[in-house]
């Protein structure tokens, strides 16, 4: 669980150090702007921007019932972030599995990617798709009930 927060914590720490350096130089505006940028980067790279993750077994069970895709992802992955942002509100309709929090999810991704933990891996109807186009993923969603 802590591994997901390493990058955001490093960004906050780095931003604080850089902002403190700017404050010591007497540049409060630059310090505030830099700190804000680093905090924004930390937020975007944190697990908070993604819908709540569930375990791989539960995601696969739910997908079998409702037919919605399963997205295997990890914090700090720019391709996962791209998928999440481009899906917009539709992202909530998918089942998200954080492979750093779920060993079964990591194993499923490795099985689909020749032993590599390449994410995002989207499973639609039992078939894995590595780093698919977000527009294609959106098309795979059934119309809302």
N, C-alpha and C positions, 0 to 999 in steps of 0.2 A: 504494500500500500504506500509506503514512504517513497518508493522509487518514482511514482507518478508525480510527486511534489518536488523532486530535486531541482528540475529546471526552473519552475516558478520561484522557488526559494532563492536559487542562485541569481535570478534576474532581479528580485527585490533587493537582495544584498548588494549586488553590483550597482544597481540604481541608487541605493542609499550612499554608497561610497563615492560614486561620481557626483551626486548632488551635494554631498558634504564638501567635496573638493571645490565645487563651484561656489558654495557658501563661504568658504574660507577666502576665496578670491574676491568676495563681495558682490557676486552676481546672483542675487536671489531669484530673479526672473528665470535665468537659465537653469538654476538648480531646480526650481519648481517644474519647469517644462521637462527636463530630463527625468526627474523622478516620476512624473506622470506617464511618460513614454515607457519607462521600465515597468511600471505597475500595469499598464495596459498590455504589454508583452507578456508579463507574468500571468495575467488573467486569461489571455487568449491561449496560452500554452498549458493551462491548468485543466484538470478534469471537470471544472465547473461549467465550462461552455458546452459540454456534451450532455445529451440526455442521460439519465441515470442508467448505469451499466448493470446488467444482470449476468448470471453465470451462463456458460456456454450450453450446459445441459438444459437449463430452463429456457434459454433463448431458442434452442432447437425444438424443444417441445412446443413452445408458443408458436413458432413459425409453422410447424406441422399443422397446428389447429387453424391459424388465421391466414397462412400463406404469405405473411410479410417477410421481407428479407432480413437476414442477420448480418450485422456489420461488426467485424472484428477490428479493433483499433487500439492505439496506445497514445497516452499523452505525449506531447512534444512532436508528434508526427505532422509535418506540414501538409502531407497529402490527405491525412485524416481530417485536418482542420479545413482544408479546401473542400472536401466532400461535405463536412458538416455545415459550413457557411453557405455553400451553393445549394444545399437542400432546403435551407431555411426552416420554416415551420414543419415541412414534411419530415424532417429528421426525427421528430417525435413518434412517427408512425413505424419506425424501424426498431428492431431489437439490437441494442448496442452491447458489445462484450469487450471489456478492457482486458487485453491479454496480459497486462502486467499485474492484474488483480486476480485473474482466473487461470489456473494451470491447465484446465481442460480446454479453454479457449486458445491458449498458446499452442497446445498440442494439435488442435484442429487446424490452426494456421500453418504450423510446420508440416502437417500431413498434406495440406493442399499446395504447399509451395516448396516442395523438394527439400524440406528441412529448414527452410528460412522462415523467419518471422516477418514476412512482408505484409505490411498493412497500408491502407485498408484492404481487407479481403471481405468481399460481400458474397454471402451465400444466398442464392435464389433458387428455389425448388431443388435443393440438395446439390447444386453445382456452384463451386467457388469461382469468383471473378476477382482478379487482383487489380486494385486501383482503377475501378471502372469510372467512366464518365458520369458525373453527377446527374446529368440529364437522363441518361440511361437508367440509373438507379431510381429516379423519380418516376419513370415510366413503369417500373416494375411494381410500384405500389398499387394496390387495388383501390378503386374509388372509395372515399370515406363513406361509412354507413350512415 
